[in-house]
């Protein structure tokens, strides 16, 4: 599903060029469960941003679902992200003024889904993530675990083919973090590709495939 060939990303720092990614070759199949680990500055987040079409490589080729997406326009990138990729972040990124239900509904509105279908799909998501009783509560009125469940429901409401999770349990205690990972893993078991960036070795060990990064390069790749 995800095929990166010789991907390089360079950032300018003054008069110097810093390789955030250096000739990355990576193939991730549909339904795989992959963890990416490495020290700060190793290139993990840059790699995730390129996979998620939030950033562009300076060279190389990225194919998503068999289509070359390396040189898409910004509009085409946004459409592809909306249709194929869901994001889950450490800091949730919920809209404070919206209720849980409204946060979940937002991608459906952007995707121009008809109102009746939106209502039905949001109701299904609230039930699936055990959020029915919190549907009309705003993020400030939710616990950390509830906010992350809202974020996962929002990320998956358009049924993406891949979920990219960046430190998804970083703001949660151990037991609630484990519950969140179980939810993500259930989606993976149903066929969604799951890629998790983490510093947590215990969390990384839950994945089926483990990628280690250092200095913008993949240094280990094991199953």
Secondary structure, DSSP 8 states (H G I E B T S, - for coil): -EEEEEEEEEEEETTEEEEEEEEEEEEE-TT-EEEEEE-TTSSHHHHHHHHTTSS--SEEEEEETTEE-TT--HHHHHHHHHHHEEEEETT----TTSBHHHHHHHHHHHTT--HHHHHHHHHHHHHHTT-GGGTT-BGGGS-HHHHHHHHHHHHHTT--SEEEEESTTTTS-HHHHHHHHHHHHHHHHTT-EEEEE-S-HHHHHTSSEEEEEETTEEEEEE-
